[in-house]
């Protein structure tokens, strides 16, 4: 809003007529072409992820509570694994019906995180000591890389619009000039209005690219980075299970991979583990 207010306000203060900024046909040409480009260059899954990231702009995907609930879930699952791996396998068959998973709604709502946890815990149960910690690290890292690539898809989609809109603005401006050429004998006022409309196309394309799409692209990149950090924490804890660390030691180690703004204080974490409050 500040960007729009600055541009429109500056234009008005410089003596420009605001009605000249309303060029619906140019907006239809550039906006419609941009939307068409977006749908043509994305898969259905990519479009759904894009919509999800738009929602993240109003409600952040990660918070201290989510990391805390994720830690609590992993500790509970870890304890079940220590007592009876077969019992853990039953819990992982249908996480949505699991009493343990349902205690942590913020994690359960994240279907990708649930899938990552369940898949890798099942690997630990099935393979046991047949794989070394280094083998598990390679397996978890390979899967993590795929999640990381998907997390950056909305950023790449939005960034492609940053590259596209200026070109669409130029194309619309050229079409506007072609139209203006039809009014060479219609008088300077009418010709000027048509040329102004054509120039608006260039402005609108650049504004959409760097005033709208670029800030959202950078925002989406941050969401992707936070997703990487979150899965890095999950990977760290799962590796602790694979390395046979206890359910008291593993959370302390994994807590180090939580971003500082979400990290649990080590003393508080130890106290919660002792009281089984996670």
C-alpha positions as CSV (number, residue, x, y, z in Angstrom):
1,X,0.0,0.0,0.0
2,X,2.9,2.4,0.8
3,X,4.4,1.8,-2.6
4,X,1.1,2.5,-4.4
5,X,0.4,5.6,-2.3
6,X,3.9,6.9,-3.0
7,X,3.6,6.5,-6.7
8,X,0.1,7.7,-7.1
9,X,0.6,10.5,-4.6
10,X,3.8,11.7,-6.3
11,X,2.1,11.6,-9.7
12,X,-0.8,13.7,-8.4
13,X,1.5,16.2,-6.6
14,X,3.5,16.7,-9.8
15,X,0.3,17.8,-11.5
16,X,-0.8,14.6,-13.1
17,X,-4.5,13.8,-13.5
18,X,-5.4,10.6,-11.6
19,X,-8.0,9.6,-14.2
20,X,-5.1,9.1,-16.7
21,X,-3.9,6.2,-14.5
22,X,-7.2,4.3,-15.2
23,X,-6.5,2.5,-18.4
24,X,-8.7,-0.7,-18.2
25,X,-7.8,-2.1,-21.6
26,X,-4.1,-1.9,-20.9
27,X,-4.7,-3.6,-17.5
28,X,-6.7,-6.3,-19.2
29,X,-4.0,-7.0,-21.8
30,X,-1.1,-7.1,-19.3
31,X,-2.9,-8.7,-16.3
32,X,-4.6,-11.3,-18.5
33,X,-1.4,-12.2,-20.3
34,X,0.4,-12.5,-16.9
35,X,-2.3,-14.8,-15.5
36,X,-2.2,-16.9,-18.7
37,X,1.6,-17.1,-18.4
38,X,1.3,-18.2,-14.7
39,X,-1.1,-21.0,-15.4
40,X,0.7,-22.2,-18.5
41,X,4.1,-22.4,-16.7
42,X,2.8,-24.2,-13.6
43,X,1.5,-27.6,-12.7
44,X,-1.7,-28.1,-10.6
45,X,0.5,-28.9,-7.6
46,X,2.5,-25.8,-8.1
47,X,-0.6,-23.6,-8.3
48,X,-1.9,-25.1,-5.1
49,X,1.4,-24.4,-3.3
50,X,1.3,-20.9,-4.7
51,X,-2.2,-20.4,-3.1
52,X,-0.9,-21.9,0.2
53,X,2.0,-19.4,0.3
54,X,-0.4,-16.5,-0.4
55,X,-2.3,-17.7,2.8
56,X,1.0,-17.7,4.6
57,X,1.2,-13.9,4.1
58,X,-1.8,-13.6,6.4
59,X,-0.9,-16.4,8.8
60,X,2.7,-17.4,9.3
61,X,3.4,-21.1,8.7
62,X,5.9,-21.4,11.5
63,X,5.9,-20.2,15.1
64,X,7.4,-21.2,18.5
65,X,4.3,-23.3,19.2
66,X,4.7,-25.4,16.0
67,X,8.4,-26.1,16.8
68,X,7.4,-26.9,20.4
69,X,4.6,-29.2,19.3
70,X,6.9,-30.9,16.8
71,X,9.5,-31.5,19.6
72,X,6.8,-32.9,21.8
73,X,5.5,-35.2,19.1
74,X,9.0,-36.5,18.3
75,X,9.7,-37.1,22.0
76,X,6.5,-39.1,22.4
77,X,7.1,-41.2,19.3
78,X,10.7,-41.7,20.4
79,X,9.6,-43.1,23.7
80,X,7.2,-45.5,22.0
81,X,10.0,-46.6,19.8
82,X,12.3,-47.2,22.8
83,X,9.5,-49.4,24.5
84,X,8.2,-51.2,21.4
85,X,9.0,-50.5,17.8
86,X,6.1,-52.5,16.6
87,X,3.7,-50.3,18.6
88,X,5.2,-47.3,16.9
89,X,4.6,-48.9,13.5
90,X,0.9,-49.1,14.3
91,X,0.8,-45.4,15.3
92,X,2.4,-44.5,11.9
93,X,-0.1,-46.5,9.8
94,X,-2.7,-43.7,10.0
95,X,-1.3,-40.6,11.8
96,X,-4.7,-38.8,11.5
97,X,-6.2,-41.5,13.7
98,X,-3.2,-41.7,16.1
99,X,-3.8,-40.5,19.6
100,X,-0.2,-39.3,19.8
101,X,-0.4,-37.2,16.6
102,X,-3.8,-35.7,17.6
103,X,-2.2,-34.2,20.7
104,X,-0.2,-31.9,18.4
105,X,-2.7,-30.3,15.9
106,X,-0.2,-27.7,14.5
107,X,2.0,-30.6,13.2
108,X,-0.9,-32.8,12.2
109,X,-2.2,-30.0,9.9
110,X,1.1,-30.0,8.0
111,X,0.6,-33.2,5.9
112,X,4.1,-32.9,4.4
113,X,5.8,-32.8,7.8
114,X,3.7,-35.8,9.0
115,X,4.6,-37.7,5.9
116,X,8.3,-36.9,6.3
117,X,8.3,-38.0,10.0
118,X,6.3,-41.2,9.3
119,X,8.3,-42.3,6.3
120,X,11.6,-41.9,8.0
121,X,10.5,-43.5,11.3
122,X,9.3,-46.5,9.3
123,X,12.7,-46.7,7.6
124,X,14.3,-46.8,11.1
125,X,11.9,-49.5,12.3
126,X,12.3,-51.6,9.1
127,X,16.1,-51.3,8.7
128,X,17.1,-51.1,12.4
129,X,20.8,-51.8,12.9
130,X,21.2,-53.0,9.3
131,X,22.1,-49.4,8.3
132,X,24.8,-47.2,9.8
133,X,24.1,-43.7,11.0
134,X,25.8,-42.4,7.9
135,X,23.4,-44.4,5.7
136,X,20.4,-42.9,7.5
137,X,21.9,-39.4,7.2
138,X,22.2,-39.9,3.4
139,X,18.6,-41.2,3.2
140,X,17.1,-38.4,5.3
141,X,19.2,-35.8,3.4
142,X,18.1,-37.1,0.0
143,X,14.4,-36.8,0.9
144,X,15.0,-33.5,2.6
145,X,16.4,-32.1,-0.7
146,X,13.1,-33.0,-2.5
147,X,11.0,-31.1,0.1
148,X,13.4,-28.2,-0.2
149,X,12.9,-28.0,-3.9
150,X,9.1,-28.1,-3.5
151,X,9.3,-25.4,-0.9
152,X,11.0,-23.0,-3.4
153,X,8.5,-23.6,-6.2
154,X,6.2,-20.7,-5.3
155,X,9.2,-18.3,-5.1
156,X,10.3,-19.4,-8.6
157,X,6.8,-19.0,-10.0
158,X,6.5,-15.5,-8.6
159,X,10.0,-14.6,-9.7
160,X,9.2,-15.7,-13.2
161,X,6.4,-13.1,-13.2
162,X,9.0,-10.4,-12.2
163,X,10.8,-11.2,-15.5
164,X,7.6,-11.4,-17.5
165,X,5.6,-8.4,-16.6
166,X,8.0,-5.7,-18.0
167,X,8.0,-7.5,-21.4
168,X,4.2,-7.7,-21.3
169,X,4.1,-4.0,-20.5
170,X,6.3,-3.2,-23.5
171,X,4.1,-5.4,-25.7
172,X,1.0,-3.6,-24.5
173,X,2.7,-0.2,-25.0
174,X,3.5,-1.1,-28.6
175,X,-0.1,-2.1,-29.2
176,X,-1.2,1.2,-27.7
177,X,1.1,3.1,-30.1
178,X,-0.3,1.2,-33.0
179,X,-3.8,2.3,-31.9
180,X,-2.6,5.9,-31.4
181,X,-1.4,5.9,-35.0
182,X,-5.0,5.6,-36.1
183,X,-5.7,9.0,-34.5
184,X,-3.0,11.2,-36.1
185,X,-5.6,13.4,-37.6
186,X,-7.9,13.5,-34.6
187,X,-6.3,16.4,-32.8
188,X,-3.5,16.7,-30.3
189,X,-5.8,16.1,-27.2
190,X,-7.1,12.8,-28.4
191,X,-3.7,11.7,-29.8
192,X,-2.0,12.6,-26.6
193,X,-4.6,10.6,-24.6
194,X,-3.9,7.6,-26.7
195,X,-0.1,7.9,-26.4
196,X,-0.5,8.4,-22.6
197,X,-2.6,5.2,-22.5
198,X,0.2,3.3,-24.4
199,X,2.9,4.7,-22.0
200,X,0.8,3.6,-19.1
201,X,1.2,0.0,-20.3
202,X,5.0,0.2,-19.8
203,X,4.5,1.7,-16.4
204,X,2.0,-0.9,-15.3
205,X,4.2,-3.8,-16.5
206,X,7.2,-2.5,-14.5
207,X,5.0,-1.7,-11.5
208,X,3.5,-5.2,-11.4
209,X,7.0,-6.7,-11.7
210,X,8.9,-4.7,-9.1
211,X,6.1,-3.1,-7.0
212,X,3.9,-6.2,-6.5
213,X,5.5,-9.5,-7.6
214,X,9.1,-8.8,-6.4
215,X,8.1,-8.2,-2.8
216,X,5.9,-11.3,-2.8
217,X,8.7,-13.3,-4.4
218,X,11.1,-12.3,-1.6
219,X,8.5,-13.2,1.0
220,X,8.0,-16.6,-0.6
221,X,11.7,-17.2,-0.6
222,X,11.7,-16.5,3.2
223,X,8.9,-19.0,3.6
224,X,10.9,-21.6,1.7
225,X,14.0,-20.9,3.8
226,X,12.0,-21.4,7.0
227,X,10.6,-24.6,5.6
228,X,14.2,-25.8,5.1
229,X,15.0,-24.9,8.7
230,X,12.0,-26.7,10.0
231,X,12.7,-29.9,8.1
232,X,16.4,-29.6,9.1
233,X,15.2,-29.8,12.7
234,X,13.0,-32.9,12.0
235,X,16.0,-34.5,10.3
236,X,18.2,-33.8,13.2
237,X,15.9,-35.5,15.7
238,X,15.3,-38.5,13.5
239,X,19.0,-39.0,13.1
240,X,19.3,-39.0,16.9
241,X,16.8,-41.9,17.0
242,X,18.8,-43.7,14.3
243,X,21.9,-43.2,16.3
244,X,20.2,-44.7,19.4
245,X,20.3,-41.6,21.5
246,X,17.9,-41.6,24.4
247,X,14.6,-39.7,24.4
248,X,16.2,-37.4,27.0
249,X,19.4,-36.6,25.0
250,X,17.9,-36.4,21.5
251,X,15.7,-33.2,22.2
252,X,18.7,-31.3,23.5
253,X,20.7,-32.1,20.4
254,X,17.9,-31.4,18.0
255,X,17.0,-28.1,19.7
256,X,20.3,-26.7,18.5
257,X,19.0,-26.9,14.9
258,X,15.9,-24.8,15.7
259,X,16.2,-21.2,14.5
260,X,17.0,-18.8,17.4
261,X,13.6,-17.0,17.2
262,X,11.8,-20.3,17.8
263,X,14.4,-22.1,19.9
264,X,13.4,-23.5,23.3
265,X,15.6,-22.4,26.2
266,X,17.8,-25.4,27.1
267,X,17.0,-25.3,30.8
268,X,13.2,-24.9,30.1
269,X,13.4,-27.9,27.7
270,X,15.2,-30.0,30.2
271,X,12.6,-29.2,32.9
272,X,9.8,-30.0,30.5
273,X,11.4,-33.3,29.6
274,X,11.8,-34.2,33.3
275,X,8.2,-33.4,34.0
276,X,7.0,-34.9,30.7
277,X,5.2,-31.7,29.7
278,X,6.1,-31.7,26.1
